[in-house]
């Protein structure tokens, strides 16, 4: 069952992180991402040294998609609420009062105490005037600033700089503690209203053998109430200058923008050098200047490359351990995916150069990122595509490996895209993220009660944790959206390739029993896998934890089979929108959305045999099979096979029939939902400006909050646009996320006029079912009517109550599941997933009538 216990998880990951690295303190620092301590963006005007803390331990199952958040609910729904020391917030299930208590900083000006785990921190600041500052905080996962939500800095990087217009008088900041039990918060007077910050640069290495323009990214701070338009960044390297027009930046926001870097071909310049960056205003006057360090390298040594992502137009990097053979052509390509907190540079540096192939290490969008799911999955695919263009490998010699979270990424990507790889090698990995989490929890609960009591888990608490609530049909529908991540349901896809499982004998971070369980599972059906436990090996026992020669020996002996060589083929998927094909067969549509679908293909005497499960539309490319058979039997229906052609087959009430090629207006691999799928395809956010002052402020901040979150979690850069500035022509074929409803967003009728769900103030019309009131919130996705590929995501509400209830953006977090449509009311923050009233999927024709929905 897909649920998480936050309190137990916090204990788990705190202890395992320290065990994993054999270090104390910030594990991010250990991997080279040191916390920002200095302030270059202005003058420090206030350090928060006193606060109130509220510890809220959750001893029950809590949905990761719709977690209960009674504290933020209190502040959001009651703007006048300001706690004082000793105030009782609530009573826990043991009858103990939950109180706000005063806390103070330590010598580092940080609120630093183990008790801050599972806590909220309330900061207060009285300003003598209304003025603009930068709020810089770290160690928190979320912030409410004067009632408006903002992204946190839960990895404790020290990166967040949020422009804030302080109220004259009292200002209230509520922070939710992150993965570390410490929080620092400061106010900075910006040195200028528009400036650059070097916190969180993305830079390539400039390669002397490649005379081309390079791409980098830097953040621009806009503390004005106006839009930054027609600005540019000038980049000067070794006397060469390139000027790049940058994206527009909304008021009171920070955006990471792309710029170009000149090339250097002089080998004598190899080494560290300075890159001069100048921010140019619309008149091309220099507004700010930064000098940053950049590496000039040879492409034949370990290096970084950058590319522009199709997800959001942001600049991403990957790292390369190039072949030691400078003349290598048509060699192998190794995709190596890193573990949690590990930079892609460090991942590639762990490998010695191979003479028979190039190794590439994508970022997962961040060192933590998305556990190689969601946008981490897309990052891996984009890097693989870019590297293939550059290195032009033998298409039959592509391999996949990774360590820890990257070991999970190997199991997951290998099962999801089985025909991409000739062999995979998960090292210290776990196949399923949620089973990994639950496995730790379940094992902890088997500990002796005396030991559990030391963690504060009394027999009564343990009894509650062991209780298994029965999910409702609505909850099951939500969980079903996570089927593409249920790796073990796709386990037979590993038949496509060889498998090498490497694990430390004494690994306590990803316990060795997980690898042994996979050995047992593979042993029941897989004829080509190797299992090895490194003697006395812990989670990390040196670079050979990944750069293990027997892995590459196995790789060298495996190739991806040519289509014409395949006699038997199995394939499984949770959604055609995530993974739709293997070799010459494509699943276009499912009977039941987001349930596992599969086909089993074989060549029998004189015909092809195809058995399917949960498939309603598929395509066979007979031209790739290179056989002369003229018949195919699909689930007992004998049909004509046409050599040298693609054929599409549809399941009807009378059995399988040949049909025309699938239409792009219907669901398919190109556009299939659920809701998270809106956040790709160069997505743009369009917010409401035609409502009341409160509505307009909220929906602008809501779009900005999502953009902040996507920057922090995904190294992203999403364009935000006013509804009145949006046009179909200027944003053609791009995904759009609409913030607001029909009453207040001017782009609603342009994009959603014919959508089966209509939301306006005080009303939701769900395909004719009318719900009245201001309490409703919704997320849903529909196809963009003027495009064959783009989608429209909608974050909407019928009024201010629903608007605030919909503040959470957990759809931008990995491990969360969101079907095509979700309807909830203003109790969702207080009661969690039980307040979701409807969840489901549109039909393959994007209709409600042919869809699958559950109502509460």
C-alpha positions in Angstrom: 0.0 0.0 0.0 1.3 3.4 -1.0 1.6 5.4 2.2 4.4 6.8 4.3 4.9 7.3 8.0 6.7 10.7 8.3 7.9 10.3 11.9 9.4 6.9 11.4 10.9 7.9 8.1 12.6 10.8 9.7 14.3 8.5 12.1 15.2 6.1 9.3 16.8 8.5 6.9 18.7 10.5 9.5 20.4 7.4 10.8 21.0 5.8 7.4 22.5 9.0 5.9 25.1 9.1 8.7 25.8 5.4 8.3 26.1 5.7 4.5 28.8 8.3 4.6 30.4 7.6 8.0 30.2 11.3 8.6 28.3 13.6 10.8 27.0 17.0 9.7 25.8 18.0 6.3 26.2 15.0 3.9 25.7 17.4 1.0 29.0 19.2 2.0 30.8 15.8 1.9 29.9 15.5 -1.8 31.1 19.0 -2.7 27.9 21.1 -2.6 29.0 23.3 0.3 26.5 25.5 2.0 26.5 29.2 1.1 27.6 31.2 4.1 28.6 34.6 2.6 26.3 37.3 1.4 27.1 39.1 -1.9 23.6 40.2 -2.8 23.3 43.0 -0.3 23.6 44.0 3.3 22.5 41.8 6.2 19.8 43.7 8.1 18.4 41.0 10.4 19.2 37.6 11.8 16.4 35.7 13.3 17.6 34.6 16.7 14.3 33.9 18.5 11.4 31.8 17.3 8.6 29.6 18.4 8.7 25.9 17.5 5.9 23.4 17.3 6.7 19.7 17.2 4.0 17.7 15.4 4.7 14.0 15.3 2.6 11.9 13.0 2.0 8.4 14.3 -0.4 7.4 11.6 -0.3 6.6 7.9 -0.1 9.8 5.8 -0.5 10.0 2.0 2.5 11.4 0.3 0.3 13.0 -2.5 -2.1 14.6 0.0 -0.4 14.7 3.4 -2.2 16.2 6.3 -0.8 19.6 7.3 -2.9 21.0 10.1 -0.3 23.7 10.9 -0.2 25.4 7.5 -4.0 24.9 7.4 -4.4 27.0 10.5 -2.2 29.8 9.1 -3.8 29.7 5.6 -7.4 29.6 6.7 -7.0 32.1 9.5 -4.9 35.1 8.5 -5.1 36.6 12.0 -3.5 33.6 13.7 -0.3 34.5 15.4 0.9 32.0 18.1 2.6 32.9 21.4 4.9 30.9 23.6 2.9 28.3 25.5 -0.1 28.4 23.2 -1.7 24.9 22.8 -2.1 24.1 19.1 -3.8 20.8 19.5 -3.9 17.5 21.5 -2.2 14.4 20.2 -3.8 10.9 20.2 -2.1 10.2 23.6 -3.8 13.1 25.1 -0.7 15.3 25.3 -0.9 19.0 24.4 1.0 20.2 21.4 2.4 23.6 22.3 4.4 26.4 20.8 7.7 26.8 22.7 10.4 29.4 22.5 13.7 28.5 20.9 16.9 30.4 20.3 19.8 30.0 17.9 23.2 28.5 18.6 26.6 30.1 18.0 26.2 29.7 14.2 22.9 31.7 14.4 21.0 28.5 13.5 18.0 27.0 15.3 19.7 23.6 15.7 18.2 20.9 17.9 17.1 17.3 17.4 13.7 18.3 18.6 13.2 20.4 15.4 12.6 17.2 13.5 8.9 17.0 12.5 8.6 20.7 13.6 7.4 24.0 12.4 9.2 27.2 13.3 7.4 30.6 13.5 9.5 33.7 13.0 8.3 37.2 13.6 9.7 40.5 12.4 8.4 44.0 13.0 9.3 46.5 10.3 9.1 50.2 10.8 8.3 50.7 7.1 7.0 48.8 4.2 10.1 47.8 2.2 11.6 45.1 0.0 14.1 42.6 1.3 15.5 39.2 0.4 14.4 36.4 2.8 17.3 33.9 3.0 16.6 30.7 4.9 17.9 27.2 4.8 17.1 23.8 6.3 13.3 24.1 5.8 11.1 22.3 3.3 8.4 25.0 2.9 7.7 28.5 4.0 4.6 30.7 4.5 5.5 34.3 4.3 2.7 36.6 5.4 0.3 33.9 4.4 1.8 33.1 0.9 3.6 29.8 0.3 7.2 29.6 -1.0 9.7 26.8 -1.7 12.1 25.9 1.1 15.8 24.9 1.1 15.4 21.4 2.6 18.8 20.2 1.4 20.4 23.1 3.4 22.3 24.5 0.4 21.8 28.1 1.4 20.5 28.9 -2.1 17.1 30.4 -1.4 16.7 34.2 -1.9 13.0 35.2 -1.9 12.1 38.8 -2.7 9.6 39.9 0.0 7.7 43.1 0.4 7.6 43.5 4.2 4.5 44.9 5.8 4.8 47.9 8.0 4.4 46.3 11.4 4.3 42.6 12.0 5.5 40.1 9.5 5.1 36.3 10.1 7.3 33.6 8.6 6.3 29.9 9.2 8.9 27.4 8.2 8.5 23.6 8.0 11.7 21.8 9.1 13.5 19.8 6.4 15.7 16.7 6.3 18.2 18.3 8.8 17.1 19.5 12.3 18.4 23.0 11.8 17.1 26.2 10.3 18.9 29.5 9.6 16.9 32.6 8.6 18.1 36.1 7.7 16.9 39.3 6.0 19.0 41.0 3.4 18.7 44.5 2.0 19.4 44.0 -1.8 22.4 46.0 -3.1 20.4 46.8 -6.2 16.8 46.1 -7.4 18.0 43.8 -10.2 21.1 41.7 -9.9 22.9 38.4 -10.6 23.6 35.8 -7.9 26.2 33.1 -8.2 24.3 30.8 -5.9 23.5 27.7 -8.0 25.4 28.2 -11.3 25.2 25.6 -14.1 28.4 25.7 -16.2 30.0 23.4 -18.7 33.6 22.7 -19.3 34.8 24.4 -22.4 36.6 21.8 -24.6 39.4 22.9 -26.8 38.6 20.4 -29.5 35.1 21.6 -29.9 34.7 25.1 -31.4 31.1 25.8 -30.6 28.9 27.9 -28.4 28.4 26.5 -24.9 25.4 26.9 -22.6 25.4 28.0 -19.0 22.8 29.3 -16.5 22.8 31.9 -13.7 20.0 33.3 -11.5 18.7 36.9 -11.9 17.0 38.5 -8.9 14.2 40.9 -9.6 13.0 42.8 -6.5 10.9 45.3 -8.5 7.2 45.3 -9.1 7.8 45.2 -12.8 8.8 42.6 -15.4 12.3 42.3 -16.6 12.1 42.2 -20.4 14.7 42.6 -23.2 17.6 42.1 -20.9 20.8 40.3 -21.9 23.9 38.6 -20.4 27.3 39.2 -21.8 29.8 36.4 -21.3 33.5 37.1 -21.8 36.1 34.3 -21.8 39.8 34.8 -22.7 38.9 38.0 -24.6 36.0 36.5 -26.5 32.5 37.8 -25.8 29.0 36.5 -26.6 25.8 38.4 -25.9 22.6 36.4 -25.1 19.1 37.8 -24.8 17.6 36.2 -21.7 14.0 35.1 -20.8 11.6 37.5 -19.2 11.5 37.5 -15.4 8.3 38.2 -13.4 8.1 40.8 -10.6 9.5 40.0 -7.1 11.0 36.7 -8.3 14.3 34.9 -9.0 14.8 33.0 -12.2 17.6 30.9 -13.5 18.3 32.0 -17.1 20.3 30.6 -20.0 23.3 32.3 -21.6 25.9 31.4 -24.2 29.7 31.1 -23.6 32.3 31.5 -26.3 34.6 28.6 -27.3 38.4 28.4 -26.7 40.5 26.2 -29.0 44.0 27.2 -27.7 45.4 24.1 -25.8 47.7 26.4 -23.8 44.6 27.8 -22.1 43.7 24.4 -20.5 43.0 24.8 -16.8 40.9 27.1 -14.6 40.1 30.5 -15.9 37.7 33.4 -15.2 34.4 33.9 -17.0 33.1 37.4 -16.8 29.3 37.8 -16.8 27.5 41.1 -17.2 23.8 41.7 -16.8 22.7 44.2 -19.5 19.5 46.2 -19.2 17.0 46.9 -22.0 19.3 49.8 -23.0 22.3 47.5 -22.9 23.7 49.3 -19.9 25.6 47.0 -17.5 23.6 46.6 -14.3 25.7 43.9 -12.5 28.9 42.0 -13.1 30.1 38.6 -11.8 33.3 36.7 -12.3 33.1 33.0 -11.9 35.6 30.1 -12.3 35.4 28.0 -15.5 37.4 25.0 -16.6 38.9 24.7 -20.1 39.6 21.0 -20.8 40.4 18.4 -23.4 37.4 16.3 -24.4 39.6 13.2 -23.9 39.7 13.8 -20.1 36.8 13.7 -17.6 34.6 16.7 -18.2 31.1 18.3 -18.0 28.7 19.0 -20.8 25.5 21.1 -20.8 22.4 20.9 -23.0 19.0 22.7 -23.1 16.2 20.5 -21.8 13.0 20.0 -23.7 11.1 19.8 -20.4 11.3 23.5 -19.6 14.1 25.1 -21.6 16.5 25.1 -18.7 20.2 24.3 -18.9 21.2 20.9 -17.5 24.6 19.3 -17.2 26.0 15.8 -17.4 29.4 14.4 -16.7 31.6 12.3 -19.0 34.4 9.7 -18.4 35.5 9.6 -22.1 37.1 6.6 -23.7 40.8 6.3 -23.2 41.0 5.5 -27.0 41.0 8.9 -28.7 40.3 7.4 -32.0 37.4 5.2 -30.8 34.5 5.0 -33.3 31.3 3.0 -33.0 32.2 2.2 -29.4 30.0 1.4 -26.4 28.1 3.9 -24.3 27.6 3.5 -20.5 24.8 5.4 -18.7 25.7 5.6 -15.0 23.1 7.1 -12.6 24.2 8.5 -9.3 23.0 8.0 -5.7 21.2 10.5 -3.4 23.3 13.6 -2.7 26.0 12.7 -5.3 26.9 15.1 -8.0 27.1 13.8 -11.6 30.7 15.0 -11.7 31.6 12.8 -8.8 29.7 9.9 -10.3 31.8 10.0 -13.5 35.0 10.7 -11.7 34.6 7.4 -9.8 35.2 5.5 -13.1 38.6 5.0 -14.9 38.4 5.7 -18.6 37.5 2.6 -20.7 39.2 2.0 -24.1 36.0 0.5 -25.6 33.4 3.1 -24.6 32.3 6.4 -23.2 30.6 6.7 -19.8 28.0 9.4 -19.2 26.5 10.5 -15.9 23.3 12.5 -15.9 22.2 14.6 -12.9 18.6 13.4 -12.1 18.1 17.2 -12.3 19.7 17.5 -8.9 22.0 15.5 -6.6 18.7 14.4 -4.8 16.3 15.1 -7.6 13.6 12.5 -8.3 15.1 9.1 -7.6 15.4 8.7 -11.4 11.6 8.7 -11.7 9.4 11.5 -13.1 11.7 14.3 -14.3 14.8 12.3 -13.3 13.7 9.7 -15.8 13.3 12.4 -18.4 16.7 13.8 -17.6 18.3 10.3 -18.1 16.6 10.0 -21.5 17.6 13.5 -22.6 21.2 12.8 -21.6 21.2 9.5 -23.4 19.9 11.1 -26.5 22.4 14.0 -26.4 25.3 11.6 -25.8 24.3 9.4 -28.7 24.3 12.4 -31.0 27.8 13.3 -29.8 29.5 9.9 -29.5 27.6 8.0 -32.1 28.0 4.6 -30.3 27.2 1.2 -31.7 23.4 1.2 -31.2 23.7 -2.4 -29.9 26.2 -1.6 -27.2 24.3 0.7 -24.8 24.6 -0.2 -21.0 23.1 1.0 -17.7 24.5 1.0 -14.2 24.3 3.0 -11.0 24.8 3.0 -7.2 22.4 3.3 -4.3 19.5 5.6 -5.5 21.2 5.1 -8.8 21.0 1.4 -8.3 17.3 2.0 -7.9 17.5 4.1 -11.1 19.1 1.1 -12.8 16.4 -1.3 -11.8 13.7 1.2 -12.7 15.0 2.5 -16.0 16.1 -1.0 -17.0 12.6 -2.3 -16.4 10.9 0.7 -18.0 13.0 0.9 -21.2 14.2 -2.7 -21.6 15.1 -2.5 -25.3 17.4 0.6 -24.7 20.1 -1.5 -23.0 22.1 -4.6 -23.7 22.8 -5.2 -20.0 22.2 -3.5 -16.7 24.2 -3.5 -13.4 22.4 -2.2 -10.3 24.9 -1.6 -7.4 23.6 -1.3 -3.9 20.2 -0.6 -5.3 16.6 -1.2 -4.4 14.0 -2.0 -7.1 11.0 -0.1 -5.8 11.3 3.2 -3.9 8.1 2.8 -1.8 8.8 -0.8 -0.9 12.3 0.2 0.1 10.8 2.8 2.5 8.1 0.5 3.8 10.7 -2.3 4.2 12.7 -0.2 6.6 9.6 0.8 8.6 8.4 -2.7 8.8 11.8 -4.0 9.9 12.1 -1.3 12.5 8.7 -2.3 13.9 10.0 -5.8 14.5 12.6 -4.6 16.9 12.3 -5.4 20.6 9.9 -3.0 22.4 12.7 -1.8 24.7 14.7 -0.6 21.7 11.6 1.0 20.1 10.8 2.8 23.3 14.3 4.5 23.1 13.0 6.1 19.9 9.9 7.3 21.6 7.7 4.5 20.1 5.7 3.3 23.1 3.5 0.1 22.7 0.5 2.3 22.0 2.4 4.2 19.3 3.6 0.9 17.8 0.1 -0.5 17.8 -1.1 2.5 15.8 1.8 2.3 13.4 1.1 -1.4 12.8 -2.5 -0.7 12.0 -3.3 -1.1 8.3 -6.1 1.3 7.3 -8.2 0.1 4.4 -7.9 2.3 1.4 -11.1 3.7 -0.2 -11.8 3.3 -3.9 -10.8 7.0 -4.3 -7.5 6.3 -2.6 -6.9 3.2 -4.7 -7.5 5.3 -7.8 -4.8 7.8 -6.7 -2.4 5.0 -5.9 -3.0 3.5 -9.3 -1.4 6.5 -10.9 1.9 5.2 -9.5 1.8 1.9 -11.4 4.6 3.0 -13.8 6.9 3.2 -10.8 6.0 -0.3 -9.5 9.2 -1.9 -10.9 8.5 -5.4 -9.7 5.3 -5.5 -11.8 7.6 -5.0 -14.8 10.2 -7.5 -13.6 10.0 -9.8 -16.7 11.2 -6.9 -18.8 14.7 -7.8 -17.5 14.6 -10.7 -19.9 15.6 -8.2 -22.6 19.2 -7.9 -21.2 21.9 -9.4 -19.0 21.9 -8.4 -15.4 24.8 -8.0 -12.9 23.7 -7.4 -9.3 26.5 -6.0 -7.1 25.9 -5.4 -3.4 27.9 -5.1 -0.2 27.7 -8.0 2.2 27.2 -5.7 5.1 25.2 -2.9 3.6 22.9 -1.3 6.2 21.7 1.6 4.1 20.2 -0.5 1.3 20.1 -3.7 3.3 21.6 -6.7 1.6 18.3 -8.7 2.0 16.9 -6.5 -0.8 19.5 -7.7 -3.3 19.0 -11.3 -2.1 15.3 -10.9 -2.7 16.0 -9.8 -6.3 18.4 -12.7 -6.7 15.5 -15.1 -5.7 13.0 -13.4 -8.0 15.3 -13.4 -11.0 16.3 -17.0 -10.3 12.7 -18.1 -11.0 12.7 -17.0 -14.6 15.9 -15.2 -15.8 18.6 -17.2 -17.6 21.3 -14.5 -17.8 22.1 -12.8 -14.5 25.1 -12.6 -12.2 24.9 -12.0 -8.4 27.9 -10.9 -6.3 28.1 -9.8 -2.7 31.3 -7.9 -2.0 32.9 -9.5 1.1 32.6 -7.2 4.2 31.3 -4.5 1.8 29.2 -1.7 3.4 27.2 0.7 1.3 30.2 2.4 -0.2 33.6 0.6 -0.1 35.6 2.7 -2.7 35.3 3.4 -6.4 35.0 -0.3 -7.1 31.5 0.0 -5.6 30.6 1.1 -9.1 33.8 0.7 -11.2 33.8 -3.1 -10.8 35.7 -4.9 -13.6 33.4 -8.0 -13.7 30.4 -5.6 -14.5 32.2 -4.4 -17.6 33.3 -7.9 -18.6 29.6 -8.9 -18.6 28.7 -5.7 -20.5 31.3 -6.5 -23.2 29.7 -9.9 -23.9 26.2 -8.5 -24.3 24.5 -6.6 -27.2 21.0 -5.5 -27.9 19.4 -8.0 -30.2 18.5 -6.9 -33.7 14.8 -6.9 -34.4 15.0 -9.7 -37.0 16.9 -12.0 -34.5 14.0 -11.9 -32.0 12.0 -15.1 -31.8 10.2 -14.3 -28.5 9.5 -11.0 -26.8 7.7 -9.9 -23.6 7.0 -6.4 -22.6 5.2 -4.8 -19.6 4.3 -1.2 -18.9 2.3 0.8 -16.4 1.4 3.6 -18.9 2.1 4.1 -22.6 2.8 7.7 -21.7 5.8 6.6 -19.8 6.9 3.5 -21.8 5.0 2.2 -24.7 7.2 -0.1 -26.9 9.8 -2.7 -27.2 11.5 -3.3 -30.5 8.8 -3.5 -33.2 5.6 -3.6 -31.1 4.0 -0.5 -29.5 1.1 -0.4 -27.0 -0.9 2.8 -27.8 -3.8 2.5 -25.5 -4.9 0.5 -22.4 -8.3 -0.9 -21.5 -7.9 0.1 -17.8 -5.7 3.2 -17.5 -2.5 2.9 -15.4 -2.9 -0.8 -14.7 -0.1 -3.0 -16.0 -0.4 -3.8 -19.7 1.7 -6.4 -21.5 2.2 -8.4 -24.7 3.9 -11.7 -25.3 5.1 -12.2 -28.8 6.5 -15.4 -30.5 7.1 -16.8 -33.9 5.2 -20.0 -34.5 5.2 -22.2 -37.6 3.9 -20.0 -40.4 2.6 -17.2 -38.3 3.2 -14.7 -35.5 1.5 -15.2 -32.1 0.7 -12.3 -29.9 -1.0 -12.5 -26.4 -2.0 -9.3 -24.7 -3.3 -8.1 -21.3 -5.0 -4.8 -20.7 -4.3 -3.6 -24.2 -6.9 -2.1 -26.5 -4.8 -0.6 -29.3 -1.3 -1.7 -30.5 0.9 -1.4 -33.5 3.3 -4.0 -35.1 6.0 -2.9 -37.5 6.3 -6.0 -39.6 9.0 -4.3 -41.7 11.5 -4.7 -38.8 10.9 -8.4 -38.3 12.2 -9.3 -41.8 10.1 -12.5 -42.1 7.6 -13.5 -44.8 4.8 -14.7 -42.5 1.5 -13.4 -43.7 -0.6 -14.1 -40.6 -0.7 -12.9 -37.0 -2.9 -14.4 -34.2 -3.8 -11.9 -31.4 -5.5 -13.4 -28.4 -7.0 -16.1 -30.6 -8.0 -13.8 -33.5 -6.3 -14.7 -36.8 -5.4 -11.5 -38.8 -3.3 -10.6 -41.8 0.3 -9.7 -41.4 1.7 -7.3 -44.0 5.5 -7.7 -44.5 7.4 -4.4 -44.8 4.5 -2.4 -43.3 3.2 -1.1 -40.0 -0.2 -2.3 -39.0 -2.5 -1.1 -36.2 -4.8 -3.5 -34.4 -7.8 -2.6 -32.1 -9.6 -4.7 -29.6 -13.4 -4.6 -30.1 -16.4 -6.4 -28.7 -15.9 -8.9 -31.6 -12.2 -9.4 -31.0 -9.1 -7.9 -32.5 -9.5 -6.0 -35.9 -7.0 -4.2 -38.1 -7.7 -0.4 -38.0 -6.2 2.8 -39.2 -3.2 4.5 -37.6 -4.1 5.9 -34.1 -5.2 9.5 -34.1 -3.1 12.0 -32.2 -6.2 13.6 -30.7 -6.7 10.5 -28.6 -4.6 9.2 -25.7 -1.3 7.5 -26.7 2.4 7.5 -26.0 2.6 11.1 -27.1 0.0 12.4 -24.6 -1.5 10.1 -22.0 -1.8 11.9 -18.6 -1.9 11.8 -15.5 -1.7 15.2 -14.1 2.2 15.3 -13.6 2.6 14.9 -17.3 1.6 18.6 -17.7 5.0 19.7 -16.4 7.1 19.0 -19.4 7.2 19.8 -23.2 8.7 23.3 -22.6 5.8 24.1 -20.2 4.6 27.6 -19.5 2.6 28.8 -16.4 -0.3 31.1 -17.1 -1.8 32.9 -14.0 -5.0 34.7 -13.4 -5.2 38.5 -13.4 -8.9 39.2 -13.8 -10.1 38.4 -10.3 -10.2 40.2 -7.1 -7.0 41.6 -5.6 -6.7 38.6 -3.3 -7.3 36.1 -6.1 -4.9 37.8 -8.4 -2.2 37.9 -5.7 -2.8 34.3 -4.8 -2.7 32.8 -8.3 0.4 34.8 -9.2 2.1 33.6 -6.1 0.8 30.0 -6.8 2.5 30.0 -10.2 5.7 31.6 -8.7 5.7 29.0 -5.9 5.6 26.1 -8.4 8.3 27.8 -10.5 10.4 28.1 -7.3 9.9 24.5 -6.5 10.7 23.3 -10.0 13.9 25.4 -9.9 15.0 24.0 -6.5 14.1 20.4 -7.1 14.7 20.2 -10.8 17.3 22.9 -11.6 14.4 24.3 -13.6 13.5 27.5 -15.4 9.8 27.8 -16.1 8.3 30.8 -18.0 5.5 32.5 -16.1 3.0 34.5 -18.2 0.0 36.7 -17.4 -3.3 35.4 -18.7 -3.8 38.5 -20.8 -0.4 38.1 -22.4 -1.0 34.5 -23.5 -1.7 33.6 -27.0 -1.9 30.2 -28.8 0.4 31.4 -31.6 3.2 32.7 -29.3 3.2 29.4 -27.3 2.3 26.9 -29.9 2.7 23.2 -29.1 3.9 23.9 -25.6 2.3 22.5 -22.5 0.5 25.0 -20.4 -0.4 25.0 -16.7 -3.4 27.3 -16.0 -3.7 28.9 -12.5 -7.1 30.2 -11.7 -10.6 29.5 -13.0 -13.0 30.6 -15.7 -14.1 33.7 -13.7 -10.6 35.1 -13.2 -8.2 33.7 -15.8 -8.6 35.3 -19.2 -6.8 32.4 -20.9 -9.4 29.8 -19.7 -11.7 30.1 -22.7 -8.8 30.1 -25.1 -7.4 26.8 -23.7 -10.3 25.2 -21.9 -13.6 26.3 -23.5 -14.6 22.8 -24.5 -13.1 20.9 -21.5 -15.5 18.5 -19.8 -14.7 20.2 -16.5 -15.5 23.8 -16.0 -14.6 25.7 -12.8 -15.7 29.2 -11.9 -16.3 31.2 -8.7 -18.7 29.2 -6.4 -19.2 26.3 -8.9 -17.6 23.2 -10.4 -19.3 21.6 -13.4 -17.9 18.1 -13.7 -19.4 17.1 -17.1 -22.9 18.1 -16.0 -22.5 17.3 -12.3 -22.7 20.7 -10.6 -21.1 21.3 -7.2 -21.7 24.7 -5.6 -19.6 26.5 -3.0 -16.2 28.2 -2.7 -14.5 25.2 -1.0 -13.6 23.1 -4.0 -10.0 22.7 -5.3 -9.0 20.7 -8.4 -6.0 19.5 -10.4 -6.7 18.0 -13.9 -5.1 17.6 -17.3 -6.7 17.7 -20.7 -5.2 17.8 -24.3 -4.5 21.2 -25.7 -7.1 21.4 -28.5 -4.9 23.3 -31.0 -2.0 20.8 -30.7 -1.4 17.2 -31.4 1.2 16.9 -28.7 0.7 19.5 -26.0 -1.4 19.3 -22.8 -3.1 21.7 -20.4 -2.7 21.2 -16.7 -5.1 23.1 -14.4 -4.6 24.2 -10.8 -8.0 25.7 -9.9 -10.5 26.4 -7.2 -14.1 27.6 -6.9 -13.2 30.3 -4.3 -10.8 31.4 -1.7 -11.3 28.4 0.6 -10.5 25.9 -2.1 -7.7 28.2 -3.4 -5.8 28.0 -0.1 -6.6 24.2 0.3 -4.9 23.7 -3.1 -1.6 25.4 -2.0 0.4 22.1 -1.9 2.4 21.3 -5.0 3.3 17.7 -4.1 2.8 16.9 -7.8 6.3 18.2 -8.2 7.7 15.6 -5.8 8.8 12.1 -6.8 7.0 9.2 -5.2 3.7 11.0 -5.4 0.8 9.9 -7.6 -1.8 12.0 -9.4 -4.3 10.6 -11.9 -5.8 12.8 -14.7 -8.4 14.4 -12.3 -8.5 15.2 -8.6 -11.3 17.0 -6.8 -11.0 17.9 -3.1 -12.4 20.4 -0.6 -11.0 22.8 2.0 -10.6 20.0 4.5 -7.7 18.5 2.6 -4.9 20.1 4.6 -6.5 19.0 7.9 -7.7 15.6 6.9 -5.4 14.6 4.0 -6.3 12.2 1.3 -9.7 11.4 2.9 -10.9 14.9 1.8 -10.4 14.0 -1.9 -13.9 13.6 -3.3 -13.1 12.3 -6.8 -10.2 10.8 -8.6 -9.8 9.2 -11.9 -8.8 9.0 -15.6 -10.4 10.2 -18.7 -11.1 7.7 -21.4 -8.8 7.1 -24.4 -10.9 9.7 -26.2 -10.3 12.1 -23.3 -14.0 11.9 -22.3 -15.5 11.6 -18.9 -18.1 9.1 -20.2 -15.5 6.6 -21.3 -13.2 7.3 -18.3 -12.7 5.6 -15.0 -13.6 7.7 -11.9 -14.3 7.0 -8.3 -16.4 9.4 -6.1 -16.5 9.6 -2.4 
